[in-house]
Amino acid sequence: MTRKKKTRSLADKVTIRTGRRKDYKKWRHDNPDQVAPSRRFVAKKQQQRKLQAVRKLARQQSGQDIAIHPDKSASSDKPKGDDS
């Protein structure tokens, strides 16, 4: 007797009338509480997001600073409406 191959897909864990894709989609629509990503997948994605955030922060800090509106800060020293 052969052993059943381990799988991470949810389709094999579900017992539905047929193996047709539309039946599985219907079951998934009817049972949203039973359809969830595995803890392993969630942990992996969380780790990826943390790494991505660290890399983005490093890129931002290594970049050069630019003055976006340099002329505005110089002209804001004078009060508006004072033409004397």
Buried (B, 14 or more C-beta within 10 A) or exposed (E): EEEEEEEEEBEEEBEEEEEEEEEBEEBBEEEEEEEEEEEEEEEEEEEEEEEEEEEEEEEEEEEEEEEEEEEEEEEEEEEEEEEE
